[in-house]
Amino acid sequence: MNSRYLASISLAVMAAGFIVTLFLPQTTLVLLIQGGFEAGLVGGIADWFAVTALFRHPLGLPIPHTSLLTRNREKIIRSLISAMENELLNKESIENKLRQFKLFPFALSAITRQLGKKAIRRELVNLVIPPVQRMDMKPIAHFVTSGLADYMQKADLQAAGNKVLTHMLTERYDEKALDHILKQVHNWASKPQNRDTLGKLALEQLENINLGGFKGFAFQAFAGMINEEMVGGILQNAILSAMDNLQEPSNEYRESLLRELRVQMFQVIDDENTWVRVKDWAGDMLHGEAAHLFIMERLEEVRGMAIRMLEQERDTGGKNLFRVYRTVVRELGKDEEKVHSWEDRLRNGIIHAVSRNHYRLGQLVKENLDQMDNDTLVHMLEEKVGQDLQWIRVNGAICGFIVGIILSLIHLSLGAL
C-alpha cells in the first residue's frame, strides 16, 4: 500500500476512534482508549503539518516557516552542491578511487567482449568507409609535395649519392650494367636487318668522302668492289667481336672502360653544382601541377585500394580486425612495464582532467535544478523521499496513541489517589 494513503488512513483511524469514544460510556477502559486516540490524533496532525510544511503551505495557507523547500531553494541547492563537491564527490575521493582502479584490464576486457561479436566488428568497419570515401585528398597531396620539396632542399644529396655509388661499386653493379649494355648491343648487331642498316650507313658515309689524285682513284676502285652486304658484314663482325671481347673479365679495354666510367661517376657525385641543379629541378618539379596531379592520382589509388580492403573486411565479418586486435593485446601482455607506464600516464591524465573540471559537477547540478520550477522540484523530491517521510505521520499517530494511553493511566492513577 502507498505510504501516503497509509498515513492518511492512520490519521483517519485516530480521528474516528476519538469521535466514537466521545459517545461511549465513560468507563475506565474507554477513557484510556479515548486518551490514546486523542494523543494519536494530535501526533498525526502535528506530523502531517511538519511533513507537509517541508514541501508546501499546509491547506494552502501562507503560514510562517512553511513550504521550506521552495523558500530556501537557493540555500538548499548551494548546500547540496557543497556537500557533493566537498564531501560526497570531493577531488581526493575520486583520485583515490581512480588510483585503485585498473584501467587497462577493464578497458581490454570490455573491448574484447565487444569485438568478439561479428555484428560489432562489421559495424566498426562500416563506420570507417564513409569518412575514407569523403576524405579530401587535395590537402594531403599538398602536404606530401611540400614535404618532399622541403626534404629535397634540406637533404644532403651529395652524401647520399656517395653512399649509393659506393654500394653500387661494392656490389659490382657498374660491371653488371656494362655487361647488360654490351649484351644489348650484341643482340642488336647480330640481327640481319641491322647488319644491312650498318652497311647502308657505311656506304653513304664513304660516298661523301672526297680524295684527290692516286688516293682518290684507289678509294673509288675499292668502293666499287664492295656493297652494303659486305660492309655490313664487316661492321657486324667487328661489333660482335668487340662486344664479346669487352665482356671478358681480363680484357684490358674493359678495365680501362670501367675505370673511366667510375672516375666520371665520382666526378659527377663530387660536383656541388650538380646537386644544386638537381635540388632546383626537383623543387620546380614538385611545386608544379604535374607533380600535384601525380600525387593526387597515387592517393586516389591508395584510397580505392583501402576502400576495397575495408569492404572485403566488412563482408567477412571483421576477422582481420579482431586478429590484429589480438596480436596487439598479446604484444602488450609481453611488456608489462610499458603497460603499467601507459596506464599511469592515462590515469594521471584522467585525474588531472577531473581535478581541473571538478567544479563543473556543481555547475551541472545547479543548471539542472535551475531548469526546474518549484512544483517540479517539489514533485521530484516527494517522489524520492516523500514516501519515507509519510511514515513519520504513521509513526506519530501510533506513538501518540501509545503515549496517550500511558498519560491517561497516569491521570487516572493520580485521580484515584
C-alpha positions as semicolon CSV with decimal commas, in nm:
position;residue;x (nm);y (nm);z (nm)
1;M;0,000;0,000;0,000
2;N;0,117;0,355;-0,076
3;S;0,267;0,504;0,241
4;R;0,084;0,833;0,181
5;Y;-0,251;0,654;0,185
6;L;-0,144;0,455;0,491
7;A;-0,052;0,778;0,673
8;S;-0,391;0,931;0,587
9;I;-0,570;0,616;0,698
10;S;-0,383;0,616;1,031
11;L;-0,487;0,978;1,089
12;A;-0,846;0,899;0,993
13;V;-0,848;0,599;1,229
14;M;-0,729;0,817;1,519
15;A;-0,991;1,080;1,444
16;A;-1,272;0,825;1,407
17;G;-1,165;0,642;1,723
18;F;-1,160;0,967;1,923
19;I;-1,504;1,067;1,797
20;V;-1,653;0,723;1,870
21;T;-1,519;0,722;2,226
22;L;-1,694;1,053;2,290
23;F;-2,031;0,877;2,256
24;L;-1,943;0,569;2,457
25;P;-1,999;0,531;2,832
26;Q;-1,703;0,695;3,005
27;T;-1,565;0,385;3,170
28;T;-1,202;0,349;3,268
29;L;-1,120;0,146;2,957
30;V;-1,299;0,393;2,729
31;L;-1,116;0,682;2,892
32;L;-0,781;0,507;2,837
33;I;-0,862;0,437;2,472
34;Q;-1,001;0,789;2,429
35;G;-0,675;0,934;2,560
36;G;-0,480;0,717;2,321
37;F;-0,687;0,821;2,020
38;E;-0,674;1,185;2,125
39;A;-0,294;1,184;2,158
40;G;-0,259;0,980;1,833
41;L;-0,479;1,236;1,654
42;V;-0,269;1,524;1,784
43;G;0,056;1,346;1,696
44;G;-0,068;1,254;1,349
45;I;-0,189;1,608;1,276
46;A;0,137;1,756;1,407
47;D;0,349;1,522;1,194
48;W;0,124;1,582;0,892
49;F;0,179;1,954;0,939
50;A;0,554;1,907;0,975
51;V;0,589;1,684;0,666
52;T;0,361;1,899;0,454
53;A;0,541;2,217;0,563
54;L;0,861;2,085;0,410
55;F;0,712;2,088;0,059
56;R;0,422;2,338;0,057
57;H;0,191;2,552;0,266
58;P;-0,046;2,327;0,469
59;L;-0,403;2,366;0,338
60;G;-0,269;2,638;0,106
61;L;-0,242;2,882;0,398
62;P;0,073;3,106;0,398
63;I;0,167;3,002;0,750
64;P;0,513;3,131;0,852
65;H;0,804;2,886;0,829
66;T;0,621;2,651;0,594
67;S;0,696;2,549;0,230
68;L;1,057;2,531;0,344
69;L;1,194;2,373;0,026
70;T;1,071;2,645;-0,208
71;R;1,150;2,930;0,032
72;N;1,505;2,805;0,086
73;R;1,558;2,674;-0,264
74;E;1,887;2,857;-0,332
75;K;2,027;2,773;0,009
76;I;1,939;2,406;-0,033
77;I;2,095;2,397;-0,381
78;R;2,414;2,559;-0,252
79;S;2,427;2,314;0,037
80;L;2,367;2,020;-0,196
81;I;2,644;2,134;-0,433
82;S;2,879;2,200;-0,143
83;A;2,812;1,858;0,007
84;M;2,864;1,688;-0,328
85;E;3,187;1,877;-0,410
86;N;3,341;1,867;-0,064
87;E;3,201;1,551;0,093
88;L;3,037;1,305;-0,145
89;L;3,244;1,357;-0,464
90;N;3,545;1,554;-0,348
91;K;3,864;1,550;-0,553
92;E;4,056;1,334;-0,308
93;S;3,796;1,056;-0,301
94;I;3,773;1,049;-0,681
95;E;4,153;1,046;-0,713
96;N;4,186;0,763;-0,458
97;K;3,921;0,559;-0,635
98;L;4,087;0,613;-0,974
99;R;4,426;0,510;-0,835
100;Q;4,274;0,183;-0,714
101;F;4,104;0,120;-1,046
102;K;4,286;-0,093;-1,307
103;L;4,210;0,092;-1,628
104;F;4,380;-0,129;-1,886
105;P;4,242;-0,468;-1,773
106;F;3,892;-0,320;-1,753
107;A;3,921;-0,150;-2,092
108;L;4,070;-0,455;-2,263
109;S;3,804;-0,680;-2,116
110;A;3,525;-0,450;-2,234
111;I;3,676;-0,409;-2,582
112;T;3,736;-0,784;-2,616
113;R;3,374;-0,860;-2,528
114;Q;3,250;-0,614;-2,790
115;L;3,496;-0,709;-3,066
116;G;3,411;-1,074;-3,011
117;K;3,073;-1,001;-3,172
118;K;3,073;-1,017;-3,553
119;A;2,799;-0,753;-3,580
120;I;3,006;-0,504;-3,378
121;R;3,316;-0,564;-3,592
122;R;3,117;-0,528;-3,912
123;E;2,962;-0,205;-3,786
124;L;3,301;-0,063;-3,686
125;V;3,446;-0,131;-4,030
126;N;3,132;0,008;-4,192
127;L;3,171;0,330;-3,994
128;V;3,522;0,382;-4,134
129;I;3,429;0,350;-4,504
130;P;3,226;0,675;-4,549
131;P;3,497;0,904;-4,397
132;V;3,757;0,743;-4,623
133;Q;3,531;0,795;-4,926
134;R;3,469;1,162;-4,838
135;M;3,827;1,243;-4,743
136;D;3,962;1,543;-4,935
137;M;4,291;1,440;-5,094
138;K;4,399;1,790;-5,203
139;P;4,538;1,896;-4,861
140;I;4,713;1,560;-4,829
141;A;4,865;1,594;-5,177
142;H;4,980;1,947;-5,095
143;F;5,130;1,824;-4,769
144;V;5,314;1,540;-4,945
145;T;5,453;1,758;-5,225
146;S;5,555;2,035;-4,982
147;G;5,716;1,781;-4,752
148;L;5,910;1,623;-5,036
149;A;6,023;1,963;-5,164
150;D;6,140;2,069;-4,818
151;Y;6,319;1,738;-4,772
152;M;6,494;1,773;-5,106
153;Q;6,619;2,120;-5,012
154;K;6,743;2,012;-4,670
155;A;6,876;1,667;-4,758
156;D;7,249;1,608;-4,811
157;L;7,213;1,457;-5,156
158;Q;7,588;1,452;-5,214
159;A;7,650;1,228;-4,912
160;A;7,358;1,008;-5,013
161;G;7,496;0,989;-5,367
162;N;7,837;0,885;-5,236
163;K;7,681;0,609;-5,026
164;V;7,474;0,484;-5,318
165;L;7,769;0,490;-5,557
166;T;7,997;0,315;-5,306
167;H;7,736;0,045;-5,254
168;M;7,694;0,006;-5,631
169;L;8,067;-0,037;-5,681
170;T;8,095;-0,275;-5,386
171;E;7,820;-0,491;-5,533
172;R;7,981;-0,454;-5,882
173;Y;7,668;-0,302;-6,030
174;D;7,885;-0,100;-6,269
175;E;8,015;-0,420;-6,426
176;K;7,668;-0,568;-6,438
177;A;7,537;-0,254;-6,607
178;L;7,820;-0,260;-6,862
179;D;7,761;-0,628;-6,936
180;H;7,391;-0,559;-6,983
181;I;7,466;-0,281;-7,231
182;L;7,718;-0,496;-7,418
183;K;7,470;-0,780;-7,444
184;Q;7,202;-0,548;-7,576
185;V;7,441;-0,409;-7,837
186;H;7,549;-0,764;-7,928
187;N;7,187;-0,873;-7,968
188;W;7,108;-0,571;-8,182
189;A;7,412;-0,611;-8,408
190;S;7,350;-0,983;-8,461
191;K;7,018;-0,924;-8,636
192;P;7,035;-0,945;-9,022
193;Q;6,826;-0,632;-9,077
194;N;7,057;-0,431;-8,854
195;R;7,359;-0,566;-9,045
196;D;7,208;-0,425;-9,367
197;T;7,141;-0,096;-9,191
198;L;7,506;-0,075;-9,086
199;G;7,621;-0,146;-9,445
200;K;7,390;0,118;-9,587
201;L;7,503;0,383;-9,339
202;A;7,871;0,298;-9,405
203;L;7,836;0,325;-9,784
204;E;7,654;0,657;-9,753
205;Q;7,943;0,791;-9,550
206;L;8,201;0,651;-9,796
207;E;8,030;0,826;-10,084
208;N;8,072;1,157;-9,905
209;I;8,449;1,118;-9,881
210;N;8,641;1,322;-10,146
211;L;9,006;1,232;-10,208
212;G;9,219;1,363;-10,497
213;G;9,498;1,205;-10,706
214;F;9,603;0,846;-10,682
215;K;9,442;0,806;-10,335
216;G;9,110;0,912;-10,474
217;F;9,142;0,675;-10,772
218;A;9,235;0,384;-10,541
219;F;8,950;0,465;-10,297
220;Q;8,696;0,479;-10,577
221;A;8,823;0,146;-10,711
222;F;8,782;-0,009;-10,362
223;A;8,436;0,142;-10,315
224;G;8,328;-0,005;-10,648
225;M;8,425;-0,353;-10,531
226;I;8,211;-0,358;-10,213
227;N;7,837;-0,344;-10,144
228;E;7,606;-0,294;-9,845
229;E;7,608;-0,661;-9,750
230;M;7,988;-0,683;-9,748
231;V;8,037;-0,362;-9,546
232;G;7,750;-0,455;-9,312
233;G;7,902;-0,796;-9,252
234;I;8,242;-0,647;-9,177
235;L;8,096;-0,396;-8,931
236;Q;7,867;-0,658;-8,777
237;N;8,155;-0,898;-8,716
238;A;8,367;-0,615;-8,575
239;I;8,095;-0,507;-8,335
240;L;8,015;-0,862;-8,226
241;S;8,382;-0,938;-8,170
242;A;8,433;-0,617;-7,977
243;M;8,128;-0,687;-7,757
244;D;8,249;-1,040;-7,685
245;N;8,599;-0,918;-7,601
246;L;8,471;-0,644;-7,372
247;Q;8,271;-0,900;-7,176
248;E;8,589;-1,089;-7,090
249;P;8,694;-1,004;-6,729
250;S;9,064;-0,994;-6,824
251;N;9,019;-0,763;-7,123
252;E;9,235;-0,452;-7,078
253;Y;8,991;-0,231;-7,266
254;R;8,713;-0,348;-7,037
255;E;8,916;-0,249;-6,730
256;S;9,001;0,084;-6,888
257;L;8,636;0,147;-6,975
258;L;8,521;0,059;-6,625
259;R;8,790;0,274;-6,467
260;E;8,690;0,572;-6,678
261;L;8,324;0,510;-6,600
262;R;8,394;0,510;-6,225
263;V;8,602;0,827;-6,248
264;Q;8,323;1,003;-6,433
265;M;8,061;0,890;-6,182
266;F;8,267;1,014;-5,885
267;Q;8,326;1,345;-6,062
268;V;7,952;1,386;-6,105
269;I;7,890;1,298;-5,738
270;D;8,160;1,538;-5,614
271;D;8,038;1,830;-5,822
272;E;7,833;2,050;-5,586
273;N;7,682;2,241;-5,873
274;T;7,528;1,917;-5,995
275;W;7,337;1,873;-5,671
276;V;7,231;2,237;-5,666
277;R;7,083;2,191;-6,012
278;V;6,920;1,863;-5,901
279;K;6,759;2,034;-5,600
280;D;6,637;2,325;-5,812
281;W;6,496;2,086;-6,070
282;A;6,329;1,870;-5,803
283;G;6,182;2,177;-5,631
284;D;6,040;2,314;-5,956
285;M;5,903;1,974;-6,048
286;L;5,742;1,907;-5,705
287;H;5,579;2,251;-5,695
288;G;5,445;2,206;-6,045
289;E;5,100;2,100;-6,149
290;A;5,226;1,771;-6,295
291;A;5,369;1,656;-5,961
292;H;5,047;1,757;-5,781
293;L;4,837;1,559;-6,028
294;F;5,072;1,261;-5,999
295;I;5,045;1,261;-5,618
296;M;4,667;1,302;-5,640
297;E;4,641;1,002;-5,873
298;R;4,854;0,789;-5,640
299;L;4,648;0,895;-5,339
300;E;4,326;0,811;-5,521
301;E;4,470;0,469;-5,599
302;V;4,554;0,423;-5,231
303;R;4,202;0,537;-5,134
304;G;4,041;0,291;-5,377
305;M;4,260;0,009;-5,251
306;A;4,179;0,097;-4,888
307;I;3,803;0,108;-4,959
308;R;3,814;-0,230;-5,133
309;M;4,004;-0,378;-4,840
310;L;3,758;-0,231;-4,590
311;E;3,457;-0,356;-4,784
312;Q;3,608;-0,701;-4,804
313;E;3,682;-0,688;-4,431
314;R;3,323;-0,585;-4,361
315;D;3,182;-0,865;-4,575
316;T;3,396;-1,123;-4,394
317;G;3,281;-1,003;-4,052
318;G;3,595;-0,814;-3,949
319;K;3,810;-1,123;-3,895
320;N;4,134;-0,942;-3,971
321;L;4,035;-0,657;-3,739
322;F;3,993;-0,898;-3,449
323;R;4,314;-1,077;-3,548
324;V;4,507;-0,750;-3,539
325;Y;4,348;-0,661;-3,205
326;R;4,451;-0,995;-3,052
327;T;4,806;-0,953;-3,183
328;V;4,829;-0,607;-3,024
329;V;4,693;-0,739;-2,693
330;R;4,944;-1,026;-2,692
331;E;5,231;-0,787;-2,760
332;L;5,113;-0,560;-2,480
333;G;5,098;-0,855;-2,243
334;K;5,465;-0,930;-2,311
335;D;5,576;-0,586;-2,190
336;E;5,408;-0,531;-1,854
337;E;5,640;-0,243;-1,769
338;K;5,524;-0,049;-2,073
339;V;5,159;-0,127;-1,996
340;H;5,199;-0,001;-1,640
341;S;5,370;0,312;-1,773
342;W;5,086;0,381;-2,016
343;E;4,827;0,309;-1,750
344;D;4,994;0,552;-1,510
345;R;5,002;0,819;-1,779
346;L;4,638;0,760;-1,867
347;R;4,533;0,759;-1,501
348;N;4,729;1,076;-1,426
349;G;4,572;1,240;-1,730
350;I;4,223;1,148;-1,613
351;I;4,299;1,264;-1,259
352;H;4,433;1,594;-1,392
353;A;4,123;1,638;-1,610
354;V;3,892;1,559;-1,315
355;S;4,080;1,799;-1,089
356;R;4,068;2,075;-1,349
357;N;3,697;2,024;-1,425
358;H;3,571;1,919;-1,081
359;Y;3,380;2,246;-1,038
360;R;3,171;2,156;-1,344
361;L;2,991;1,888;-1,140
362;G;2,839;2,156;-0,921
363;Q;2,762;2,371;-1,223
364;L;2,586;2,080;-1,391
365;V;2,373;2,008;-1,084
366;K;2,285;2,376;-1,047
367;E;2,195;2,410;-1,416
368;N;1,968;2,106;-1,399
369;L;1,799;2,225;-1,081
370;D;1,758;2,579;-1,217
371;Q;1,568;2,436;-1,513
372;M;1,302;2,302;-1,274
373;D;1,023;2,520;-1,142
374;N;0,915;2,490;-0,778
375;D;0,633;2,246;-0,849
376;T;0,859;2,015;-1,050
377;L;1,131;2,027;-0,784
378;V;0,884;1,953;-0,504
379;H;0,729;1,670;-0,703
380;M;1,071;1,518;-0,768
381;L;1,169;1,532;-0,402
382;E;0,836;1,387;-0,294
383;E;0,886;1,101;-0,538
384;K;1,234;1,031;-0,396
385;V;1,191;1,088;-0,020
386;G;0,826;1,177;0,033
387;Q;0,721;0,814;0,066
388;D;0,960;0,764;0,356
389;L;0,853;1,091;0,519
390;Q;0,492;0,971;0,523
391;W;0,595;0,705;0,769
392;I;0,671;0,987;1,012
393;R;0,298;1,060;1,013
394;V;0,214;0,693;1,071
395;N;0,471;0,666;1,348
396;G;0,347;0,992;1,502
397;A;-0,009;0,864;1,516
398;I;0,093;0,527;1,664
399;C;0,340;0,676;1,912
400;G;0,086;0,941;2,008
401;F;-0,174;0,669;2,070
402;I;0,065;0,476;2,296
403;V;0,179;0,789;2,483
404;G;-0,185;0,896;2,521
405;I;-0,274;0,568;2,690
406;I;0,025;0,599;2,923
407;L;-0,069;0,957;3,014
408;S;-0,431;0,855;3,066
409;L;-0,317;0,578;3,302
410;I;-0,109;0,828;3,495
411;H;-0,401;1,071;3,506
412;L;-0,645;0,807;3,626
413;S;-0,398;0,680;3,883
414;L;-0,348;1,026;4,027
415;G;-0,727;1,080;4,026
416;A;-0,781;0,761;4,225
417;L;-0,542;0,887;4,493
